[in-house]
Amino acid sequence: MYIVIIGAGGIGKALVELALEDKHDVVVIERDEEKCEELARKYDVTIINADATQEETLEEAEIKKADALIATTGDDAINLMVVSLAKNLKVPLLISVVNMEEATPMFKEKGVSIVKNPDNLMAEYLYKSVKHPTMDSFMHVGEKAEMFTIPLSMKSKFSGKNIKKIKLPKGSLIVAIEREGEFIIPTEKVVIYPGDKITILAPKEDVDKVEKIFSGK
């Protein structure tokens, strides 16, 4: 893929590393010269020290051949302007960080895939780690459901039982099981054992109930 990344802050640098590891072609646009120099010292990547809200800058980045553009700046106005320009230039995949919740509808109107403010996401993750210490890998699924992973405790009455015998709350579903690094498809006949990492999709209001089932609390 040919990916254009806007911003060379913490998120931008992490994206560059991940994209290069997967052998993608990457162009970074950053107007802070110092950040450009720092990125150039660490990565073999094309860097344009310019204003991404100017169409000529996007043209310099060969935006018309881009498969995706990702806007990562801390300024929603900049991110929105850049994705708007990229949309007009027919970039097929547009992704942006959205820092202020109230800006979300404007990005959605343009068909942009959005990522919430990273600080809020981190705070939410840390809070859930306190509230549900046995659980990991939280992810929102729409507005009303969550996906998470929980290890099966020896205290659970379902330890050593097959999935068919587990009565989950309505709308909840076992999505996957990981056992000693191996992936197991969760059919009714599969028996679960202590230490199995079980990935579950559940309505938000039933997360506590599901945790009790597998943790044995």
SEGU-251656 format. One record per residue: y, x, z of N, C-alpha, C in turn. Coordinates in steps of 0.2 Angstrom, whole numbers, padded with zeros to 4 digits, always signed. Each point is the difference from the previous one (the first is absolute). Last residue first. Layout:
% residues N
Y/X/Z/Y/X/Z/Y/X/Z $
...
% end
This chain:
% residues 217
-0077/-0079/+0202/+0004/-0001/+0006/-0001/-0007/+0003 $
-0010/+0012/-0020/-0004/-0002/+0006/+0004/-0001/+0006 $
+0005/+0006/-0024/+0001/+0005/+0005/-0004/-0002/+0007 $
+0000/-0014/-0020/-0003/+0007/-0002/+0001/+0005/+0006 $
+0008/-0023/+0002/-0007/+0000/-0002/-0003/+0007/-0001 $
+0023/-0002/+0006/-0004/-0001/+0005/-0007/-0001/-0002 $
+0017/+0002/-0016/-0001/+0006/+0003/-0005/-0001/+0006 $
+0006/-0019/-0012/-0005/+0004/-0004/-0001/+0007/+0004 $
+0016/-0015/+0009/-0007/-0003/+0000/-0005/+0005/-0003 $
+0023/+0004/-0003/-0002/+0002/+0007/-0008/-0002/+0001 $
+0011/-0005/-0020/-0001/+0007/+0000/-0003/+0001/+0007 $
+0008/-0021/-0010/-0007/+0001/+0002/-0002/+0007/+0001 $
+0021/-0009/-0008/+0000/-0003/+0006/-0007/+0001/+0003 $
+0006/+0008/-0022/+0003/+0004/+0005/-0001/-0003/+0007 $
-0019/-0002/-0019/+0007/-0003/+0001/+0003/+0003/+0006 $
-0018/+0015/-0013/+0001/-0006/+0005/+0007/-0003/+0000 $
-0020/+0020/-0010/+0006/-0004/-0003/+0000/-0006/+0005 $
-0012/+0026/+0003/+0000/-0007/+0001/+0007/-0003/-0003 $
-0018/+0023/+0002/+0006/-0002/-0002/+0000/-0008/-0001 $
-0014/+0019/+0016/+0000/-0006/-0004/+0007/-0002/-0002 $
-0017/+0022/+0008/+0007/-0002/-0001/+0001/-0006/-0004 $
-0020/+0010/+0017/+0002/-0003/-0006/+0007/-0001/-0001 $
-0010/+0006/+0021/+0003/+0005/-0004/+0001/-0002/-0007 $
-0019/-0013/+0012/+0005/+0003/+0004/+0003/+0006/-0004 $
-0012/-0018/-0015/-0002/+0004/+0006/+0006/+0003/+0003 $
-0010/-0021/-0018/+0005/+0004/+0002/-0002/+0004/+0007 $
-0013/-0012/-0023/+0000/+0000/+0007/+0005/+0005/+0002 $
-0004/-0016/-0022/+0001/+0006/+0002/+0001/+0000/+0008 $
-0004/-0019/-0015/-0006/+0003/+0003/+0002/+0007/+0003 $
+0016/-0014/-0012/-0002/-0003/+0006/-0006/+0003/+0004 $
+0017/+0015/-0015/-0004/-0006/-0002/-0003/-0003/+0007 $
+0018/+0020/-0007/-0001/-0005/+0006/-0004/-0006/-0002 $
+0001/+0026/-0011/+0003/-0007/-0001/-0003/-0005/+0005 $
+0005/+0027/+0003/-0005/-0005/+0000/+0003/-0006/-0002 $
+0005/+0029/+0000/+0003/-0007/-0001/-0006/-0005/-0001 $
+0002/+0025/+0014/-0003/-0004/-0006/+0003/-0007/+0000 $
+0004/+0017/+0017/+0003/+0002/-0006/-0002/-0003/-0006 $
-0008/-0005/+0022/-0001/+0007/-0001/+0002/+0002/-0007 $
+0003/-0024/+0000/-0005/+0003/+0005/-0001/+0007/-0002 $
+0017/-0023/-0005/-0001/+0007/-0001/-0005/+0002/+0005 $
+0006/-0025/-0012/-0002/+0004/+0005/-0001/+0007/-0001 $
+0015/-0024/-0009/-0004/+0006/-0001/-0002/+0003/+0006 $
+0010/-0022/-0002/+0001/+0002/-0006/-0004/+0006/-0002 $
+0000/-0022/+0017/-0002/+0007/+0000/+0001/+0002/-0007 $
+0014/-0022/+0010/-0006/+0003/-0005/-0001/+0007/+0001 $
+0014/-0025/+0009/-0001/+0007/+0001/-0006/+0002/-0004 $
+0007/-0023/+0001/+0004/+0004/-0004/+0000/+0007/+0001 $
-0008/-0014/+0020/+0001/-0003/-0007/+0005/+0004/-0004 $
-0013/+0013/+0020/+0005/-0006/+0000/+0000/-0002/-0008 $
-0023/+0012/+0006/+0007/+0002/+0000/+0005/-0007/+0000 $
-0026/+0007/+0007/+0004/-0006/-0001/+0007/+0002/+0000 $
-0025/+0013/-0005/+0007/+0001/+0003/+0004/-0006/-0002 $
-0023/+0004/-0007/+0001/-0003/+0007/+0007/+0000/+0003 $
-0006/+0010/-0022/-0001/-0008/+0000/+0001/-0003/+0007 $
-0001/+0024/-0004/+0007/-0003/-0001/-0001/-0008/+0000 $
-0018/+0015/+0014/+0002/-0001/-0007/+0006/-0004/+0000 $
-0006/+0016/+0021/-0002/-0007/-0003/+0003/+0000/-0007 $
+0003/+0018/+0016/-0007/+0000/-0001/-0002/-0007/-0003 $
+0021/-0001/+0013/-0002/+0006/-0001/-0008/+0000/-0002 $
+0015/-0018/+0008/-0002/+0000/-0007/-0003/+0007/-0002 $
+0011/-0005/+0021/-0007/-0004/+0000/-0003/+0000/-0007 $
+0017/+0020/+0010/+0000/-0007/-0004/-0007/-0003/+0000 $
+0006/+0022/+0010/+0001/-0006/+0004/-0001/-0007/-0004 $
+0000/+0022/-0010/-0006/-0001/+0003/+0000/-0006/+0004 $
+0018/+0001/-0020/-0002/+0003/+0007/-0007/-0001/+0002 $
+0013/+0003/-0025/-0004/-0005/+0004/-0002/+0004/+0006 $
+0023/+0004/-0014/-0007/+0003/+0001/-0004/-0005/+0004 $
+0021/-0006/-0017/-0002/+0000/+0007/-0007/+0003/+0001 $
+0022/-0005/-0019/-0006/+0003/+0001/-0001/+0001/+0007 $
+0015/-0018/-0017/+0000/+0006/+0005/-0007/+0002/+0001 $
+0019/-0019/-0013/-0006/+0004/-0001/+0000/+0006/+0005 $
+0013/-0026/-0001/+0000/+0007/+0001/-0007/+0003/-0001 $
+0017/-0024/-0005/-0006/+0003/+0001/+0001/+0008/+0001 $
+0017/-0017/-0007/-0004/-0003/+0006/-0006/+0003/+0002 $
+0017/+0006/-0018/+0004/-0001/+0006/-0004/-0003/+0006 $
-0010/+0016/-0020/+0004/-0005/+0000/+0004/-0001/+0006 $
-0015/+0016/+0005/-0002/-0003/-0006/+0004/-0007/-0001 $
+0002/+0025/+0015/+0002/-0007/-0001/-0003/-0002/-0007 $
-0010/+0020/+0016/+0004/-0001/-0006/+0001/-0008/-0001 $
-0010/+0022/+0018/+0003/-0006/-0001/+0003/-0001/-0007 $
-0015/+0018/+0012/+0001/-0002/-0007/+0002/-0007/-0001 $
-0012/+0003/+0023/+0004/+0005/-0004/+0001/-0003/-0007 $
-0008/-0006/+0029/+0000/-0001/-0007/+0004/+0005/-0004 $
-0004/-0002/+0024/-0006/+0001/-0003/+0000/-0001/-0008 $
+0019/-0004/+0015/-0001/+0007/+0000/-0007/+0001/-0003 $
+0019/-0019/+0000/-0007/+0000/-0002/-0003/+0007/-0001 $
+0022/-0003/+0008/-0002/-0007/+0001/-0008/+0000/-0001 $
+0012/+0020/-0005/+0000/-0001/+0007/-0003/-0007/+0002 $
+0002/+0006/-0022/-0005/+0005/+0003/+0000/-0001/+0007 $
+0016/-0012/-0012/-0007/-0003/-0001/-0005/+0004/+0003 $
+0022/+0008/+0000/-0001/-0006/+0004/-0007/-0003/+0000 $
+0006/+0017/-0015/-0001/+0003/+0006/-0001/-0006/+0005 $
+0004/-0006/-0022/-0006/+0003/+0001/-0001/+0003/+0007 $
+0021/-0008/-0006/-0005/-0006/+0001/-0007/+0003/+0001 $
+0017/+0015/-0004/+0001/-0003/+0007/-0005/-0006/+0001 $
+0001/+0011/-0021/-0003/+0005/+0005/+0001/-0004/+0007 $
+0010/-0011/-0018/-0008/+0000/-0001/-0003/+0004/+0005 $
+0023/+0000/-0001/-0002/-0007/+0003/-0008/+0000/-0001 $
+0011/+0019/-0009/+0001/+0000/+0007/-0003/-0007/+0003 $
+0001/+0002/-0024/-0006/+0004/+0004/+0001/+0001/+0007 $
+0007/-0021/-0016/+0004/+0005/+0003/-0006/+0005/+0004 $
-0011/-0015/-0018/+0005/-0001/+0005/+0003/+0006/+0003 $
-0008/-0005/-0026/-0003/+0003/+0007/+0005/+0000/+0005 $
-0006/-0013/-0026/+0005/+0003/+0005/-0004/+0002/+0006 $
+0000/-0006/-0028/-0005/+0000/+0006/+0004/+0004/+0005 $
+0012/-0015/-0020/-0001/+0007/+0003/-0005/-0001/+0006 $
+0011/-0017/-0016/-0007/+0002/-0001/-0002/+0007/+0003 $
+0022/-0013/+0001/-0001/+0005/-0005/-0007/+0002/-0002 $
+0006/-0014/+0019/+0002/-0003/-0006/-0001/+0004/-0007 $
-0004/+0009/+0022/-0005/-0004/-0003/+0002/-0004/-0006 $
+0016/+0013/+0011/-0005/+0004/-0003/-0006/-0004/-0003 $
+0017/-0011/+0012/+0003/+0003/-0006/-0005/+0004/-0003 $
-0006/-0009/+0021/+0000/-0005/-0006/+0003/+0003/-0006 $
+0000/+0014/+0020/-0006/-0001/-0003/+0000/-0005/-0006 $
+0017/+0007/+0017/+0001/+0002/-0007/-0007/-0001/-0004 $
+0004/-0004/+0024/+0003/-0005/-0004/+0001/+0002/-0008 $
-0010/+0015/+0017/-0005/-0006/-0002/+0004/-0005/-0004 $
+0004/+0026/-0001/+0003/-0005/+0004/-0004/-0007/-0002 $
-0006/+0021/-0010/+0002/+0002/+0007/+0002/-0006/+0005 $
-0017/+0005/-0022/+0005/-0004/+0002/+0002/+0001/+0007 $
-0013/+0014/-0022/+0001/-0001/+0008/+0006/-0005/+0001 $
-0014/+0000/-0023/+0005/+0002/+0003/+0000/-0001/+0008 $
-0012/+0000/-0028/-0001/+0000/+0007/+0006/+0002/+0004 $
-0010/-0008/-0026/+0006/+0002/+0004/-0002/-0001/+0007 $
-0012/+0002/-0027/-0001/-0001/+0008/+0006/+0003/+0004 $
+0001/-0001/-0025/-0005/-0005/+0002/-0001/-0001/+0007 $
+0022/+0007/-0015/-0005/+0003/+0004/-0005/-0005/+0003 $
+0020/-0004/-0015/-0007/-0001/-0001/-0005/+0004/+0004 $
+0025/-0001/+0000/-0002/+0005/-0005/-0008/-0001/+0000 $
+0012/-0014/+0014/+0003/-0001/-0007/-0002/+0005/-0005 $
-0007/+0002/+0023/-0003/-0006/-0003/+0003/-0001/-0007 $
+0009/+0018/+0012/-0007/+0001/-0002/-0003/-0006/-0003 $
+0021/-0002/+0010/+0000/+0004/-0006/-0007/+0001/-0003 $
+0001/-0010/+0020/+0002/-0005/-0005/+0001/+0004/-0006 $
-0006/+0012/+0019/-0006/-0004/-0003/+0002/-0005/-0005 $
+0017/+0013/+0010/-0005/+0004/-0004/-0005/-0004/-0003 $
+0015/-0010/+0015/+0003/+0002/-0006/-0004/+0003/-0005 $
-0007/-0005/+0022/+0000/-0006/-0004/+0003/+0002/-0007 $
-0001/+0017/+0016/-0006/-0002/-0002/+0000/-0005/-0005 $
+0020/+0005/+0011/-0002/+0005/-0005/-0007/-0001/-0003 $
+0008/-0014/+0017/+0004/-0001/-0006/-0002/+0005/-0005 $
-0010/+0002/+0021/-0003/-0005/-0004/+0004/-0002/-0006 $
-0003/+0023/+0015/+0005/-0004/-0002/-0003/-0006/-0005 $
-0011/+0020/+0008/+0001/-0004/+0006/+0006/-0005/-0001 $
-0019/+0010/-0019/+0006/+0002/+0004/+0001/-0005/+0006 $
-0017/+0001/-0019/-0002/+0002/+0007/+0006/+0001/+0005 $
-0012/-0010/-0025/+0007/+0001/+0003/-0001/+0001/+0007 $
-0016/+0002/-0023/+0000/-0002/+0007/+0007/+0002/+0003 $
-0013/-0006/-0026/+0005/+0003/+0004/+0000/-0002/+0007 $
-0018/+0002/-0023/+0002/-0002/+0007/+0006/+0003/+0002 $
-0010/+0005/-0021/-0004/-0006/+0002/+0002/-0003/+0006 $
+0015/+0014/-0019/-0003/-0001/+0007/-0004/-0005/+0000 $
+0013/+0007/-0019/-0007/+0001/+0000/-0003/+0000/+0007 $
+0023/-0004/-0004/-0003/-0005/-0004/-0007/+0002/-0001 $
+0015/+0014/+0013/-0002/-0006/+0003/-0004/-0005/-0004 $
+0010/+0024/+0000/-0005/-0003/-0005/-0003/-0006/+0003 $
+0018/+0014/+0010/-0007/+0000/+0003/-0005/-0003/-0005 $
+0022/+0000/-0006/-0001/+0007/+0001/-0007/+0000/+0003 $
+0009/-0021/-0001/-0002/+0002/-0007/-0002/+0008/+0000 $
+0008/-0010/+0020/-0006/-0002/-0001/-0003/+0002/-0007 $
+0022/+0005/+0005/-0004/+0004/+0004/-0008/-0002/-0001 $
+0018/-0012/-0011/-0002/+0006/-0003/-0004/+0005/+0004 $
+0007/-0021/+0009/-0005/-0001/-0005/-0001/+0007/-0003 $
+0008/-0002/+0025/+0003/+0000/-0007/-0005/+0000/-0005 $
-0004/+0000/+0024/+0003/-0007/-0002/+0003/+0001/-0007 $
-0010/+0019/+0011/-0005/-0004/-0003/+0003/-0007/-0002 $
+0012/+0025/+0003/+0000/-0007/+0003/-0005/-0005/-0004 $
-0004/+0028/+0003/+0005/-0005/-0003/-0001/-0007/+0003 $
-0015/+0023/-0003/+0005/-0001/+0005/+0006/-0004/-0003 $
-0027/+0003/-0005/+0006/-0001/-0003/+0005/-0002/+0005 $
-0026/+0012/-0004/+0005/-0003/+0005/+0007/+0000/-0004 $
-0029/+0004/-0004/+0007/-0001/-0003/+0004/-0003/+0005 $
-0020/+0015/+0009/+0001/-0006/-0003/+0007/-0001/-0003 $
-0017/+0015/+0016/+0002/+0002/-0007/+0001/-0007/-0004 $
+0005/+0007/+0027/-0005/-0004/-0005/+0002/+0002/-0007 $
+0011/+0010/+0020/-0007/-0002/+0003/-0004/-0003/-0006 $
+0023/+0007/-0002/-0003/+0006/+0003/-0008/-0002/+0001 $
+0015/-0017/-0008/-0002/+0005/-0005/-0004/+0006/+0002 $
+0010/-0016/+0015/-0006/-0003/-0003/-0003/+0005/-0006 $
+0020/+0005/+0012/-0006/+0000/+0005/-0006/-0002/-0004 $
+0020/-0002/-0012/-0002/+0007/+0001/-0006/+0001/+0004 $
+0010/-0021/-0002/-0003/+0002/-0006/-0003/+0007/+0000 $
+0013/-0008/+0018/-0007/-0003/+0000/-0004/+0001/-0006 $
+0023/+0007/+0001/-0004/+0004/+0005/-0007/-0003/+0000 $
+0016/-0011/-0013/-0002/+0007/-0003/-0005/+0004/+0005 $
+0004/-0027/-0003/+0002/+0005/+0005/-0003/+0007/-0003 $
-0004/-0021/-0011/+0007/+0003/-0001/+0002/+0005/+0005 $
-0024/-0008/-0013/+0003/+0000/+0007/+0007/+0003/-0001 $
-0025/-0008/-0014/+0008/+0000/+0000/+0003/+0000/+0007 $
-0025/+0008/-0013/+0004/-0002/+0006/+0007/+0000/-0002 $
-0026/-0002/-0013/+0007/+0002/+0000/+0004/-0002/+0006 $
-0028/+0005/-0009/+0005/-0003/+0005/+0007/+0003/-0002 $
-0028/-0004/-0008/+0007/+0003/-0002/+0005/-0003/+0004 $
-0026/+0002/+0009/+0005/-0004/-0004/+0006/+0004/-0002 $
-0021/+0005/+0013/+0001/+0003/-0006/+0005/-0005/-0005 $
-0008/-0001/+0024/-0003/-0004/-0004/+0001/+0001/-0008 $
+0011/+0012/+0018/-0007/+0001/+0002/-0004/-0004/-0005 $
+0023/-0003/-0002/-0002/+0006/-0003/-0007/+0002/+0002 $
+0010/-0019/+0010/-0001/-0001/-0007/-0002/+0006/-0004 $
+0004/+0001/+0023/-0006/-0005/-0001/-0001/+0000/-0008 $
+0019/+0011/+0008/-0006/+0004/+0002/-0006/-0004/-0002 $
+0021/-0010/-0003/-0001/+0005/-0004/-0006/+0004/+0001 $
+0006/-0016/+0015/-0002/-0003/-0006/-0001/+0005/-0005 $
+0010/+0006/+0020/-0007/-0001/+0001/-0004/-0003/-0006 $
+0024/+0005/+0000/-0004/+0006/+0000/-0008/-0002/+0001 $
+0015/-0018/+0001/+0000/+0003/-0007/-0004/+0006/+0000 $
+0004/-0010/+0021/-0004/-0004/-0004/-0001/+0003/-0007 $
+0015/+0011/+0014/-0006/+0000/+0003/-0005/-0004/-0004 $
+0021/+0005/-0014/-0001/+0001/+0007/-0007/+0000/+0002 $
+0011/-0001/-0023/-0004/+0005/+0003/+0000/+0001/+0007 $
+0006/-0019/-0022/+0001/+0002/+0007/-0005/+0005/+0002 $
-0007/-0015/-0019/+0007/+0000/+0002/+0001/+0002/+0007 $
-0020/+0003/-0020/+0001/-0001/+0007/+0008/+0001/+0001 $
-0019/-0005/-0022/+0007/+0002/+0002/+0001/-0002/+0007 $
-0023/+0005/-0016/+0003/-0003/+0006/+0007/+0003/+0001 $
-0022/-0002/-0018/+0006/+0003/+0000/+0004/-0004/+0005 $
-0028/+0003/-0002/+0006/-0004/+0000/+0006/+0004/+0000 $
% end
